[in-house]
Amino acid sequence: MKNNVTSLFIALALALWPKPAQAIPNQIGGVGFVNPAGMRFENFAVLSNTWKANAKLPGDWQDWQDPLNKDNHVILYRLNMSAEVFGISASQITAQVKDDKISLFKIIFGKSTKQTHNLVDQVITNIQSFTGNTSESDQESFNFKKINIRVQKSANGAVIVTIRPQTTAVTSR
Amino acid sequence: MNLDHSQITRLFVRAALLISLLVTGQIQAQAKGTSFPLPSALKDPKTWDDADFIAAWQPQKAAAKIAHKTWPEPPLIFGLRPHQISGHFIGEKLESITLLFLDSGTHFGYVPREQAAATKKMNRESFQALHAETSNKVQQGLQQLTGAKGHPTSLGLTPMLRQDVLLFTSGNLTARYYSIPEQLVKVTFYRDANQAQSLWLDPAKATLKRRDRIKQLAENVFTAENGDRRLASIPLFPQGDRAYCGVSALAMSMQYMGLNLDTEDYAAAAGIRYGSTKGSKIKEVYEAAGREANMRLSRSTKFDFRKAQAVLDSGLPIIVWRRWAKERDYVHTTFAARFAQDPNALLPKPDSRDRATWPDKKAFSHASVITGYNAKRGEIIFTESWGEEARNRRMRFEEMEGTVYYTFYPKL
């Protein structure tokens, strides 16, 4: 009996003991969209040239249909490659183009299996870090370099971020 | 061939540019810099002092006094192409050259723990054969280069870090050959025969009195205008795409304190095989390195900002093993860039929302070297083994305290 208790104690102690350092490869954010664009997605999205007429979308984009899109003049594209936006892997990125200009980027972040914390907190914290605006912790709309970044939480736990020029930032769909 | 006016103009401009580069000697310098001079670089220390030879190592300018620079394109040496040729510089002086012929971590890259067993099973036989072939060729090459079989000797005090090596006299240099099955084959050429027979950067340091060592290390601490208290001269050894953050952090700290072992030496001693840390003995290697350096690396399961300040003030770096997530790393990466532009920039306050994004027990593990602090700003300054761009990053001390699971405080 005593031996069993000792064995149990040792097994429990070993299970609770922190595991040895498990290093990580240092290729953070260096895949997908970064390669053709030469920069992170958010850096591309806040460039003034991105929003000019006939601006090119770097990387692999495909035509996209969204039943919520009622505007016949809006063409939708979906990024057909992986991308990290604000340091977080995006589940989906779409671009709205109207009158030959990009009018909106919509980024959807889904909850990953590795993630244990609140996704919306993570997204907001990282946007604050990107914009340098750390003054209001409960902020959900950011203006940075004439661009508006808005964060919304969807019912299924995903987080939607829209990026568009400030002048067109009226309401987000 | 018909050329229009614009094509002729372009050709003329290119020719003029080529002539100007030849005249200014830039092309000549580049051509010289790309070929590793053989065999003179492995025999003659005068080659090591040649300005063009020195200029060819990358990066050209190092941020620390001790620097490992790499030769851009390793040539065939002894019929093999090394993974890497690294030059060990102290200041502007090249002290040694290491030819890394085989390293398990470089060969396999990063392998997640769950794939470790399968990777080992699939590759063990072929990698053992590769190791045997590589070590044979390198030994034969050294024998041809030096005309001798090599003198066997044993270096180091601790069983874990003891190295059974072969020493060769190569012209006016001394070569140290070291091999560990399933792990490593490397040769280091030294200017100084004493250095080749010691694990210390400067063998004289090993005999320094304790109070003199303490005094020497304390001289490396400086205070910047913004209140930063930092250690100068922490070398940076990039881990590459290898599961080597723990051993790179150790090599960076210990070389700063005088112990001349490389990342790959510690990885081999710890048994980081087939690309994974699974089953390795990194903590034990830390203890052994402390004993080799005649100091103690005391391990705590907590990080204490006050204690860290006292240790750093005495000129000693601290290694932390902490929880790490790429999503959170983004905050530190972007802040480093912003802080370089705006010295008044502030990290997020550690409020409840911020704390909710700190990596928890389910996150990856990672090792970093703490190289300073700013008490006024409440920040820890740390360096990652990722490259110069990851030197002197900043983190709120509360986050360091909240995410560290082991702190290694050195004590003389």
Chai-1 contact restraints between the chains, C-beta under 6 A:
chainA,res_idxA,chainB,res_idxB,connection_type,confidence,min_distance_angstrom,max_distance_angstrom,comment,restraint_id
A,P18,B,Y405,contact,1.0,0.0,6.0,A-B,restraint_1
A,P20,B,T277,contact,1.0,0.0,6.0,A-B,restraint_2
A,P20,B,I282,contact,1.0,0.0,6.0,A-B,restraint_3
A,A21,B,G246,contact,1.0,0.0,6.0,A-B,restraint_4
A,A21,B,I282,contact,1.0,0.0,6.0,A-B,restraint_5
A,A21,B,W321,contact,1.0,0.0,6.0,A-B,restraint_6
A,A21,B,S365,contact,1.0,0.0,6.0,A-B,restraint_7
A,A21,B,A367,contact,1.0,0.0,6.0,A-B,restraint_8
A,Q22,B,T277,contact,1.0,0.0,6.0,A-B,restraint_9
A,Q22,B,S365,contact,1.0,0.0,6.0,A-B,restraint_10
A,A23,B,A243,contact,1.0,0.0,6.0,A-B,restraint_11
A,A23,B,Y244,contact,1.0,0.0,6.0,A-B,restraint_12
A,A23,B,C245,contact,1.0,0.0,6.0,A-B,restraint_13
A,I24,B,F364,contact,1.0,0.0,6.0,A-B,restraint_14
A,I24,B,H366,contact,1.0,0.0,6.0,A-B,restraint_15
A,P25,B,Y110,contact,1.0,0.0,6.0,A-B,restraint_16
A,P25,B,D241,contact,1.0,0.0,6.0,A-B,restraint_17
A,N26,B,W386,contact,1.0,0.0,6.0,A-B,restraint_18
A,I28,B,K326,contact,1.0,0.0,6.0,A-B,restraint_19
A,G87,B,E327,contact,1.0,0.0,6.0,A-B,restraint_20
A,G87,B,Y330,contact,1.0,0.0,6.0,A-B,restraint_21
A,I88,B,E327,contact,1.0,0.0,6.0,A-B,restraint_22
A,T116,B,D360,contact,1.0,0.0,6.0,A-B,restraint_23
A,T116,B,K362,contact,1.0,0.0,6.0,A-B,restraint_24
A,H117,B,A356,contact,1.0,0.0,6.0,A-B,restraint_25
A,H117,B,T357,contact,1.0,0.0,6.0,A-B,restraint_26
A,N118,B,A356,contact,1.0,0.0,6.0,A-B,restraint_27
A,D121,B,R353,contact,1.0,0.0,6.0,A-B,restraint_28
A,D121,B,A356,contact,1.0,0.0,6.0,A-B,restraint_29
A,D121,B,T357,contact,1.0,0.0,6.0,A-B,restraint_30
A,Q122,B,E327,contact,1.0,0.0,6.0,A-B,restraint_31
A,Q122,B,T357,contact,1.0,0.0,6.0,A-B,restraint_32
A,T125,B,D354,contact,1.0,0.0,6.0,A-B,restraint_33
A,T125,B,T357,contact,1.0,0.0,6.0,A-B,restraint_34
A,N126,B,Y330,contact,1.0,0.0,6.0,A-B,restraint_35
A,S129,B,V331,contact,1.0,0.0,6.0,A-B,restraint_36
A,S129,B,T334,contact,1.0,0.0,6.0,A-B,restraint_37
A,F130,B,T334,contact,1.0,0.0,6.0,A-B,restraint_38
A,G132,B,R338,contact,1.0,0.0,6.0,A-B,restraint_39
A,T134,B,P348,contact,1.0,0.0,6.0,A-B,restraint_40
A,S137,B,D351,contact,1.0,0.0,6.0,A-B,restraint_41
A,S137,B,R353,contact,1.0,0.0,6.0,A-B,restraint_42
